[in-house]
Amino acid sequence: MDYKKLFDMTGKVCIVTGGTGYLGRENVKILKDFGATVVVADICETETRWEETEKSAGDLFVYCDISKSESFRNLYQTVYERYGRIDVVVNCACFTCGAGAGSNMEFMSDEVWSAGICGSLDCVFMSLRECIPFMKEKGGSIINYCSMYGLVSPDLRIYGDSPQRQPPNYGVGKAGVEQLTRYAACHTAPYGIRVNCVTPGPFPNPNNQKEKEFNRKLADKTMLGRIGKSHEMAGAVLLLASDAGSFMTGTNIVVDGGWTAW
Ligand SMILES: NC(=O)c1ccc[n+]([C@@H]2O[C@H](COP(=O)([O-])OP(=O)(O)OC[C@H]3O[C@@H](n4cnc5c(N)ncnc54)[C@H](O)[C@@H]3O)[C@@H](O)[C@H]2O)c1
């Protein structure tokens, strides 16, 4: 066995939703570094939220709004027509509704609740439904992003008024993603499609890292005593995307510095 070749992505066509974002862009980079053609699917091509403005590093950008079925349909059709195959889909994009001051569950409206479930869970369902027909013939790998808050509740005592305070619909949606991953893995196994998820722990982006005191509290909740660095999610994604993960399906890789293990 040539173990180095197990991670080789040459000839594979990969799509990363949210590939412009903080963690998604690292997924794009590692898949490209290992030889894949990578399509970034997002509502914006350039990240402007942070001091460094950076364009996503993919081979192709396709506008995709993950709240809309037709946008996913257009994405997969466009990529298939252009490259003739879709080997890997990383469902990384997500949007929340009701974070920060609006997160109090006693005051959350039905509309905000539903919008948050759309941004965390419905979008993954729509993506799966629309991409599976394009992957059935050759097989492939689908990787869904969960969250540590799909496994455990946020410890609301440490959040105070932080804008990083997560609403209840976020974690509920992410917990659903883990289960949907198992169901989809079972459904697609006969076609040679593997479906897995990755679960990030605390990876505050450069803006959120400015809240120094709050980030100390986040760091203290991990066994390793620090927050994650954005590139530290990428290895798990490469493992699941490549032949190195060829016997893995229906599972979840947790990358959280030990947050959920004590
Ligand atoms: N960063 C963390 O600490 C953390 C922790 C747990 C889970 N996660 C999960 O990891 C994934 C990536 O998180 P991140 O920190 O990179 O987030 P991010 O906000 O940096 O990136 C999200 C990306 O999704 C895109 N997006 C937003 N709304 C969209 C829409 N309607 N259609 C298409 N694209 C849209 C944004 O433009 C952005 O590029 C998410 O699923 C998130 O829930 C992150």
The ligand as an ORCA input file, in Angstrom:
! r2SCAN-3c Opt
* xyz 0 1
  N     -16.149     28.767     13.780
  C     -16.598     28.021     14.781
  O     -16.241     28.214     15.956
  C     -17.558     26.901     14.530
  C     -17.905     26.064     15.585
  C     -18.798     25.031     15.374
  C     -19.306     24.827     14.105
  N     -18.956     25.652     13.101
  C     -19.537     25.396     11.783
  O     -18.527     25.433     10.820
  C     -19.037     25.935      9.594
  C     -18.185     27.077      9.102
  O     -18.127     28.068     10.101
  P     -17.235     29.371      9.925
  O     -16.737     29.728     11.273
  O     -16.281     29.181      8.819
  O     -18.349     30.439      9.526
  P     -18.202     31.722      8.599
  O     -19.326     32.620      9.011
  O     -16.821     32.257      8.580
  O     -18.501     31.151      7.153
  C     -19.786     30.846      6.724
  C     -19.842     31.021      5.227
  O     -21.182     30.741      4.817
  C     -21.583     31.738      3.909
  N     -23.033     31.912      3.950
  C     -23.786     32.555      4.874
  N     -25.069     32.549      4.519
  C     -25.124     31.900      3.327
  C     -26.186     31.589      2.431
  N     -27.460     31.943      2.660
  N     -25.883     30.896      1.313
  C     -24.588     30.535      1.042
  N     -23.555     30.816      1.842
  C     -23.832     31.491      2.973
  C     -20.855     33.016      4.339
  O     -20.760     33.933      3.266
  C     -19.519     32.453      4.772
  O     -18.585     32.433      3.723
  C     -20.498     26.317      9.867
  O     -21.351     25.282      9.470
  C     -20.525     26.473     11.363
  O     -21.787     26.251     11.928
  C     -18.090     26.686     13.269
*
